[in-house]
Amino acid sequence: MTQYLLAVHSSADDYDRSFEEMQPVFETVDRFNQKLVADGIWVFGGGLERIEAATTVDGTNGQTLVIDGPYLETKEYLGGFWVIEAPDLETAHRIALEASEACGGKVEVRPFQAE
């Protein structure tokens, strides 16, 4: 089976919602996660801290440069992700649709490179 990254697109507004507003989303995502585990397709997943917590490390040109903040300045960024195993892209899309419904956001699907 192929492994796929299901990347959740987020914005700063997503992190500005109160815990009470987010609790139903957390519960829905937890149920979705449990389903992935029960179906045997869960590899790994997690939510990420705010974009302000990001650090970019550049080791090119024989120098080490550590910069506070993301590599790219964008309105949307990676807010969380799942890594799943699925037999084909169509199945990964179906699972991503469920993921999008669970987290209330857009989910990008990308296959991992073959070994």
C-alpha positions in Angstrom: 0.0 0.0 0.0 1.1 3.6 -0.6 1.4 6.1 2.2 -0.3 9.5 1.7 0.1 12.8 3.6 -3.3 14.4 4.3 -2.3 18.0 5.1 -4.8 20.3 6.8 -4.7 23.9 5.6 -5.2 26.4 8.4 -5.1 30.2 9.0 -4.4 32.3 12.0 -8.2 32.6 12.5 -8.4 28.9 13.2 -6.2 29.3 16.2 -8.1 32.4 17.5 -11.2 30.3 18.2 -11.9 29.6 21.8 -11.5 26.1 23.4 -15.3 25.9 23.7 -15.7 26.6 20.0 -13.0 24.0 19.1 -14.1 21.2 21.4 -16.7 19.8 19.0 -14.0 19.7 16.3 -11.5 18.0 18.6 -14.1 15.4 19.4 -15.0 14.8 15.7 -11.3 14.5 14.8 -10.7 12.1 17.6 -13.5 9.9 16.4 -12.1 10.1 12.9 -8.6 9.1 14.2 -10.1 6.1 16.0 -11.7 5.0 12.8 -8.4 5.2 10.9 -6.8 3.1 13.6 -9.6 0.6 13.6 -9.5 0.4 9.8 -5.7 -0.3 9.9 -4.7 2.7 7.8 -3.4 5.0 10.5 0.4 5.6 10.4 0.7 8.9 12.2 -1.0 12.3 12.7 -1.0 15.4 14.7 -1.9 19.1 15.0 0.7 21.8 14.9 1.3 24.9 17.0 0.6 28.3 15.6 2.8 29.5 12.7 4.6 31.9 15.1 6.2 28.8 16.7 7.8 27.8 13.4 11.6 28.0 12.8 13.3 27.7 9.5 16.8 26.1 9.3 18.9 26.7 6.3 22.1 24.6 6.0 22.9 25.5 2.4 26.1 27.2 1.2 28.1 25.7 4.0 26.5 28.0 6.6 23.9 27.3 9.3 21.1 29.9 9.5 18.2 29.6 11.9 15.3 32.1 11.3 12.2 32.6 13.5 9.1 32.0 11.5 7.9 29.9 8.5 9.9 29.4 5.3 7.1 31.1 3.3 4.9 34.0 4.1 1.3 32.9 3.2 -2.2 33.3 4.4 -2.7 29.6 4.9 -0.2 27.1 6.3 0.0 23.5 7.5 -2.1 23.3 10.7 -2.0 19.5 11.1 -1.7 16.3 9.2 -2.3 12.6 9.0 -0.1 9.9 7.3 -2.2 7.0 6.1 -1.8 3.9 4.1 -4.3 3.4 1.3 -4.4 1.0 -1.7 -4.8 3.8 -4.3 -5.3 7.6 -4.8 -9.1 7.2 -5.1 -9.3 5.7 -1.6 -7.0 8.4 -0.2 -9.3 11.0 -1.6 -12.3 9.4 0.0 -10.4 9.3 3.4 -9.4 13.0 2.9 -13.0 13.9 2.4 -13.8 12.4 5.7 -10.8 14.2 7.2 -12.0 17.5 5.8 -15.5 17.0 7.2 -14.0 16.0 10.6 -11.6 19.0 11.0 -13.7 21.5 9.1 -10.9 22.5 6.7 -9.3 21.8 3.4 -7.2 18.7 3.2 -4.4 18.3 0.6 -3.5 14.7 -0.5 0.1 13.9 -1.5 1.5 10.4 -2.0 4.9 9.7 -0.6 7.6 8.8 -3.1 8.2 5.1 -3.7 11.2 3.7 -1.9 
